[in-house]
Each structure stands twice: as structure tokens, then as C-alpha cells.
Amino acid sequence: MANVNTLNEWGELYGQTYFPNFETQTNTLNENLGEYCVEASAEKLSAVQQAWLASHQTWQTLRIINVAGLKEGLPTYADRIHAGNLFNGDGNTAVDGLLNQALPVTAINNASVLVQGLPALEYIIFEKIPAQALTANECSWAKGIADNLVTMAVYLNAQWQANLEDFKNPAQETSGYTDRTQVLEAVLNGVNEYIEIVARYKINRPMGIENSVPDLSSVEGRFSGESFHVIDNNLAGLKRLMIGGEYNLVTLLEGVGASGHVQSLQNIMSSLDAQLLIIEASTVDVLSIDTSTENPVRAAYIQLHDDLTALSTLLFDDVIDAVGGTALFNSVDGD
């Protein structure tokens, strides 16, 4: 029964909380941006920024399972909603180019992923507007980006609701999952893939761990000052699936007698928490860390990276097999 209870809880977590919240928050963001465009003010800009932060936090929390382990072929919009480390100087240029186009606004969903989601709006809301208020034309294009974000959020929520029962209790339909083990395998492989993304692109490259040269141009959340919270929210979503709630990965492993893996998992999660506390207490943003010398904050980020690598290895080598699934080729790390 462990897998039944866990899939029910994970399904409801996404179906009742994450995706409905994301849809609501993107709607609020869109509406607040529209009000700012009608009459710009510091108060209205603050409301837009707060709405972006709420949407961004929910996205980073739910994103940990690669949006959803749903049926093959259904769009996830992951890169469109959050282009992540792709949004470097090329992202700034792409958004500037879009805002400077003549009206009318054309379908944003046909444009580059760099101008379609949360990073594009972050650049506009936290970087461009504070420097100089948008023109009426620029506001129209910015609203086009926000409109498209809402469309994707609405679709993802509807998609999850439509496939929720197949996720929790597969009906052995041709187009869906055949059993709960297959669902668990899809989710855990997706989690493992995203852990690798966090370790490599959100910690390794900015910290210059492997290459010794920090790459700050691809840091997520750099315009809003959210770079640490990007990682923190990713790990909050991870923690919720691994050890949170009433049913989780721990209860799954206990149900199959894999107590040794439970202890390893809990040890890693405890270490992740400890590193996050060190970083949060320092109040030093990723972009301001001295990466040229050893210091407590850099050391905490390096340990975060090592803990996530250990967690990925645990999932790939042991956990997925223990619950009856098969670990899949990881396109991120090449394993």
C-alpha cells in the first residue's frame, strides 16, 4: 500500500496545491502588469514584482519532478516557462529585441523560449522598468509575454487534473501508465535528472567548482536577487517528495524493506538543510560570493553540490531499483 498512498499524496500535492497556485499566481502577475501599464507607479511596480516572486517560488518548488511524470507526448512547457541558465546575455538581447518590435503583438509562443517565461519577465520587471519606465509599445509586448505565461499555466493545471487518476491509479490504458511502478519510475528518474540540473547549472558553474572559472552570466534569479532562493525552493520541493508529508520516498523504501537506503537518504537531506542554513545566515547572494578563495559560504555551496551528486547516485544506483523501477540514461550527466 505504500506506493498507493505515496502516489495519492504526490498527485494531490500537485493537483490541489502546486499547479492551481501557479495558475492563480500567473494570473495575478498578468493583471498587475496590466494595471502598471495603464498607470505606472512605484506601488504598482512593487505589486508586479511581488506577483512575479510568488509565481517564481511556486515554479521552482514544483519543477523538481520535471513538471510531472505524465503521459508521453504531453507538453510540459518547462523550458518556455523557465529557460534557466540559457537566459544569459543572449536572453537580455532577445527580450530587448522583442520589446522594440512594432505592434501588433504577435503570438509569443512562436518566439524564442528566451522571451516566453519567467526569466524574461524578471528581466523586464526588475531590471528594465526600474532603469526606465516602459513605453506603451513595450508594455504591450511585456503583456504578451505575461499572457502567454498564463496560457501555459492554465494548460499545465488542466493537463494534470485530466491525468491525475492515471498518475495515482493507472488504468492500464494504451496511452497512459500500466501500473504504479511505472509511475514511480518516471517520477524518480525525472527527480534524478533535475537534481543533476541543479547541481551542475545552479551550483557548479556559478561557483566554478570544476572549471575554476565562475560563470555568473547564467545565474538564475540574478535580476531579482533570488539566486539563492532558486536553489532553496528547488530543494524545498525535493525535500517534500523525499521526506515530507505523511507519505514520501522514505515510506516507499520502508515498505520494501530498504532501511539502509532510508538512512542514507535522511543523512543527505540533513546535510542539505545544514548547508542551506549556513548560506541563508550569511545573507551573501550568489553573485557576491568570493569564489577565488575558500570561505564558509563557498564551502557550503560546494557541499550542496556534493550532497546533490551523492543523492543522484543513491537514486540511480539503489533507490529506483529498490522500488521496482529501472534507472534511465541521464542526458544531463551522460551516465
BASE-151339 format. One line per field, with one value per residue (C-alpha): residue in one letter; x, y, z. Coordinates in nm, 4 decimals, decimal comma. Example, Ala and Ser with C-alpha at 12.3 -4.5 7.8 and 13.67 -1.06 7.14 Angstrom:
<drendos>
aa <- (a|s)
x <- (1,2300|1,3670)
y <- (-0,4500|-0,1060)
z <- (0,7800|0,7140)
</drendos>
This chain:
<drendos>
aa <- (m|a|n|v|n|t|l|n|e|w|g|e|l|y|g|q|t|y|f|p|n|f|e|t|q|t|n|t|l|n|e|n|l|g|e|y|c|v|e|a|s|a|e|k|l|s|a|v|q|q|a|w|l|a|s|h|q|t|w|q|t|l|r|i|i|n|v|a|g|l|k|e|g|l|p|t|y|a|d|r|i|h|a|g|n|l|f|n|g|d|g|n|t|a|v|d|g|l|l|n|q|a|l|p|v|t|a|i|n|n|a|s|v|l|v|q|g|l|p|a|l|e|y|i|i|f|e|k|i|p|a|q|a|l|t|a|n|e|c|s|w|a|k|g|i|a|d|n|l|v|t|m|a|v|y|l|n|a|q|w|q|a|n|l|e|d|f|k|n|p|a|q|e|t|s|g|y|t|d|r|t|q|v|l|e|a|v|l|n|g|v|n|e|y|i|e|i|v|a|r|y|k|i|n|r|p|m|g|i|e|n|s|v|p|d|l|s|s|v|e|g|r|f|s|g|e|s|f|h|v|i|d|n|n|l|a|g|l|k|r|l|m|i|g|g|e|y|n|l|v|t|l|l|e|g|v|g|a|s|g|h|v|q|s|l|q|n|i|m|s|s|l|d|a|q|l|l|i|i|e|a|s|t|v|d|v|l|s|i|d|t|s|t|e|n|p|v|r|a|a|y|i|q|l|h|d|d|l|t|a|l|s|t|l|l|f|d|d|v|i|d|a|v|g|g|t|a|l|f|n|s|v|d|g|d)
x <- (0,0000|0,2995|0,3184|-0,0594|-0,0515|0,2586|0,1274|-0,2056|-0,0301|0,2087|-0,0786|-0,2922|0,0065|0,0429|-0,3274|-0,4597|-0,1675|0,1212|-0,0463|-0,3622|-0,1411|0,0818|-0,2166|-0,3609|-0,0279|0,0473|-0,2995|-0,2257|0,1099|-0,0569|-0,3284|-0,0817|0,1395|-0,1653|-0,2517|0,1061|0,0964|-0,2229|-0,0742|0,2833|0,3742|0,6218|0,3380|0,2106|0,5610|0,6073|0,2820|0,4075|0,7391|0,5700|0,3424|0,6434|0,8188|0,5148|0,4894|0,8621|0,8740|0,5918|0,7502|1,0902|0,9252|0,7107|0,9765|1,1775|0,9951|1,0463|0,6951|0,5090|0,5607|0,2632|0,1859|0,4399|0,3890|0,2122|0,3847|0,5485|0,6499|0,9441|1,1983|0,9396|0,8303|1,1834|1,4720|1,7007|2,0719|2,0044|1,8984|2,2385|2,3335|2,1507|1,8297|1,8667|1,9235|1,6281|1,3885|1,5149|1,4604|1,1058|1,0095|1,1353|0,9249|0,6375|0,2784|0,0549|0,1745|0,2119|0,1927|0,4668|0,4507|0,6104|0,9078|1,2310|1,2000|1,4136|1,1203|0,8402|0,8548|0,9536|1,3177|1,2052|0,9524|1,2110|1,4487|1,1704|1,0247|1,3417|1,5977|1,4407|1,1464|1,3465|1,6002|1,3380|0,9610|0,8339|0,6769|0,3221|0,4531|0,6997|0,4225|0,2098|0,4866|0,5543|0,1842|0,2090|0,4765|0,2604|-0,0473|0,1465|0,2729|-0,0858|-0,1873|0,0856|-0,0028|-0,3706|-0,2809|-0,0467|-0,3083|-0,5775|-0,3386|-0,2548|-0,6199|-0,7112|-0,4370|-0,4389|-0,6194|-0,3807|-0,0938|-0,2425|-0,4054|-0,3059|-0,5932|-0,3670|-0,4817|-0,2683|-0,1888|-0,1148|0,0768|0,0260|0,0992|0,2159|0,5744|0,5912|0,4691|0,7256|0,9994|0,9030|0,8868|1,2111|1,4024|1,2664|1,3729|1,7184|1,7523|1,6569|1,8910|2,1708|2,0499|2,0530|2,3973|2,5550|2,3918|2,2834|2,5825|2,8768|2,9023|2,8324|3,0781|3,3424|3,3797|3,5024|3,6325|3,7660|3,6081|3,2717|3,0023|2,7791|2,6056|2,3818|2,2837|1,9078|1,7270|2,0130|1,7924|1,5538|1,8159|1,6563|1,9591|1,9841|1,6082|1,6022|1,8103|1,6311|1,2892|1,4161|1,5368|1,2120|1,0267|1,2785|1,2530|0,8739|0,8878|1,1750|1,0899|0,7929|0,4227|0,2708|0,3798|0,7004|1,0078|1,1038|0,7719|0,8125|1,1561|1,0431|0,7600|1,0095|1,2473|1,5214|1,6038|1,9695|1,8715|1,6367|1,9239|2,1436|1,8624|1,7942|2,1644|2,1910|1,8752|2,0036|2,3315|2,1459|1,9463|2,2627|2,4298|2,1199|2,1174|2,4822|2,4171|2,0966|2,2605|2,5397|2,2962|2,5547|2,3993|2,5444|2,6611|2,8592|3,0389|3,4157|3,4797|3,8545|3,9250|3,7875|3,5254|3,2295|2,9662|3,1537|3,2292|2,8564|2,7700|3,0369|2,8950|2,5463|2,6840|2,8495|2,5342|2,3186|2,5668|2,5523|2,1718|2,1682|2,3995|2,1786|1,8679|2,0351|2,2223|1,9873|1,6548|1,4854|1,5737|1,4543|1,1016|1,0905|1,1816|1,4690|1,7132|1,7217|2,0060|2,0667|2,1066|2,2431|2,5480|2,5858|2,5579)
y <- (0,0000|0,2324|0,3179|0,3730|0,6213|0,7989|0,8465|0,9667|1,2226|1,3390|1,3600|1,5697|1,7895|1,8866|1,8743|2,0697|2,2973|2,3467|2,3753|2,5602|2,8051|2,8584|2,9281|3,1764|3,3487|3,3918|3,5416|3,7886|3,8711|3,9346|4,1518|4,3555|4,4136|4,5324|4,7786|4,9057|4,9580|5,1637|5,3895|5,3396|5,3965|5,2653|5,0979|4,9183|4,8109|4,6641|4,4691|4,3315|4,2320|4,0569|3,8683|3,7570|3,6369|3,4299|3,2662|3,2055|3,0422|2,8017|2,7119|2,6407|2,4234|2,2145|2,1942|1,9347|1,6413|1,7809|1,9285|1,5969|1,2321|1,2240|1,0535|1,0670|1,3385|1,5939|1,9351|2,0354|2,3870|2,3592|2,5493|2,8018|2,8859|2,8947|2,8993|2,8820|2,9005|2,9708|3,3226|3,4889|3,7919|3,6325|3,6453|4,0170|4,0821|3,8666|4,0445|4,3886|4,2952|4,1742|4,4871|4,7055|4,5338|4,7174|4,6409|4,4488|4,1832|3,8500|3,5038|3,4871|3,1071|3,1053|3,3111|3,2031|3,0316|3,3178|3,5599|3,3333|3,2860|3,3920|3,4949|3,7313|3,8927|3,9068|4,0996|4,3417|4,3880|4,4047|4,5414|4,7398|4,9120|5,0421|5,1878|5,3483|5,3028|5,1046|5,2769|5,1875|4,9583|4,7883|4,7356|4,5675|4,3172|4,2627|4,1895|3,9466|3,7529|3,7502|3,6425|3,3514|3,2507|3,2361|3,0231|2,7715|2,7683|2,7078|2,4233|2,2559|2,2676|2,1274|1,8613|1,7485|1,7347|1,5345|1,2777|1,2717|0,9398|0,7732|0,9025|0,7789|0,4615|0,3630|0,2095|0,0227|0,2336|0,2250|0,5965|0,6048|0,4207|0,0485|0,0237|0,2246|0,1057|0,2679|0,5969|0,5803|0,5043|0,8060|1,0413|0,9257|0,9365|1,2864|1,3875|1,2451|1,4374|1,7643|1,7072|1,6888|2,0158|2,1930|2,0563|2,1374|2,4592|2,6293|2,5474|2,4009|2,6597|2,9723|2,8544|2,7493|2,4157|2,2031|2,4643|2,7090|2,9937|3,1097|3,1667|3,4345|3,5280|3,2219|3,2507|3,2199|3,4943|3,7422|4,0402|3,9921|3,8918|3,5466|3,3377|3,1653|3,1179|2,9476|2,6685|2,6856|2,6419|2,3608|2,1811|2,2539|2,0732|1,7907|1,7626|1,7476|1,4441|1,2701|1,3059|1,5461|1,4892|1,1684|0,9516|1,0049|0,8284|0,7183|0,5384|0,3794|0,2457|0,1289|-0,0567|-0,2639|-0,3191|-0,0877|0,0667|0,1154|0,3434|0,5324|0,6179|0,7281|0,9444|1,1071|1,1767|1,3544|1,5579|1,6641|1,7794|1,9769|2,1536|2,2362|2,3942|2,5994|2,7381|2,8444|3,0208|3,1873|3,3150|3,4746|3,6919|3,6820|3,6495|3,4045|3,6925|3,8440|3,5337|3,5411|3,2383|3,2973|3,1857|2,9313|3,0735|2,9297|3,0294|2,8935|2,5780|2,5381|2,5667|2,3100|2,0754|2,1305|2,0241|1,7168|1,6221|1,6505|1,4395|1,1780|1,1886|1,1401|0,8408|0,6942|0,7292|0,5971|0,3063|0,1931|0,3641|0,3346|-0,0330|-0,0875|0,0310|-0,1908|0,0590|0,0953|0,3860|0,5518|0,7114|1,0606|1,3063|1,5720|1,3909|1,1264|0,8319)
z <- (0,0000|0,0417|-0,3274|-0,3428|-0,0548|-0,1802|-0,5346|-0,3965|-0,1806|-0,4525|-0,7006|-0,4687|-0,3779|-0,7409|-0,8260|-0,5269|-0,4434|-0,6840|-1,0238|-0,9072|-0,7152|-1,0174|-1,2395|-0,9878|-0,9325|-1,3036|-1,3468|-1,0679|-1,2250|-1,5599|-1,4072|-1,2002|-1,5025|-1,6946|-1,4172|-1,4120|-1,7873|-1,7585|-1,4938|-1,3814|-1,0171|-0,7628|-0,5736|-0,8823|-0,9815|-0,6328|-0,6771|-1,0099|-0,8540|-0,5612|-0,8000|-1,0036|-0,6877|-0,5855|-0,9303|-0,9425|-0,5986|-0,6836|-1,0167|-0,8616|-0,5956|-0,8309|-1,1016|-0,9102|-1,0709|-1,4177|-1,4105|-1,3987|-1,4690|-1,7003|-2,0298|-2,3085|-2,5649|-2,3444|-2,3463|-2,0191|-2,1294|-1,8892|-2,1000|-2,2140|-1,8604|-1,7250|-1,9704|-1,6669|-1,7329|-2,1024|-2,0088|-2,0108|-2,2187|-2,5111|-2,3084|-2,2403|-2,6099|-2,7132|-2,4751|-2,5752|-2,9390|-2,8715|-2,6786|-2,9637|-3,2288|-3,3908|-3,2957|-3,3157|-3,0719|-3,2460|-3,0860|-2,8234|-2,8213|-3,1673|-3,0489|-2,8796|-2,5399|-2,4082|-2,4367|-2,3228|-1,9495|-1,6006|-1,6718|-1,9493|-1,7161|-1,4377|-1,6630|-1,7590|-1,4110|-1,2021|-1,4480|-1,7324|-1,5626|-1,2633|-1,5077|-1,7320|-1,7465|-2,0437|-2,3400|-2,4393|-2,7162|-2,4818|-2,2295|-2,4956|-2,5698|-2,1987|-2,1516|-2,4417|-2,2513|-1,9370|-2,1345|-2,2814|-1,9364|-1,8101|-2,1089|-2,0264|-1,6560|-1,7341|-1,9686|-1,7200|-1,4457|-1,6743|-1,8037|-1,4515|-1,3470|-1,6581|-1,5946|-1,2148|-1,1805|-1,4253|-1,2116|-0,8821|-1,0066|-1,3626|-1,5559|-1,7996|-2,0924|-2,4042|-2,3869|-2,0140|-1,7459|-1,6974|-1,3242|-1,0245|-1,0544|-1,3959|-1,2470|-0,9672|-1,2174|-1,4296|-1,1325|-0,9692|-1,2967|-1,3513|-0,9998|-1,0613|-1,3863|-1,2221|-0,9279|-1,1848|-1,3402|-1,0032|-0,9153|-1,2494|-1,3671|-1,0452|-0,8237|-1,0145|-1,2913|-1,0826|-0,8157|-1,0681|-0,8891|-1,1802|-1,4215|-1,1589|-1,3573|-1,2170|-1,4789|-1,3292|-1,6544|-1,6311|-1,2643|-1,2242|-1,0319|-1,0662|-1,1601|-0,8682|-0,6104|-0,5904|-0,6878|-0,3502|-0,3237|-0,6641|-0,5135|-0,1787|-0,3437|-0,5661|-0,2568|-0,0707|-0,3482|-0,3328|0,0459|0,0263|-0,2035|-0,0271|0,3431|0,3795|0,4297|0,5594|0,2647|0,0709|-0,0649|0,2861|0,3384|-0,0052|0,0841|0,4271|0,2557|0,0547|0,3449|0,2151|0,5537|0,4614|0,1748|0,4094|0,6418|0,3514|0,2154|0,5517|0,6078|0,2721|0,3308|0,6750|0,5220|0,2534|0,5254|0,7170|0,4133|0,3312|0,6853|0,6544|0,3234|0,4406|0,7592|0,5577|0,3547|0,0739|-0,2707|-0,5207|-0,7379|-0,4485|-0,3215|-0,3290|-0,5471|-0,5670|-0,2101|0,0332|0,2695|0,4644|0,2090|-0,0905|0,1088|0,1836|-0,1856|-0,2712|-0,0071|-0,1514|-0,4872|-0,3383|-0,1435|-0,4563|-0,6500|-0,3733|-0,3787|-0,7549|-0,7194|-0,4461|-0,6616|-0,9761|-0,8210|-0,5465|-0,4818|-0,8206|-0,8353|-0,4770|-0,5605|-0,8705|-1,1414|-1,3848|-1,3722|-1,7125|-1,9040|-1,7685|-2,0551|-1,8211|-1,6865|-1,9553|-1,7162)
</drendos>
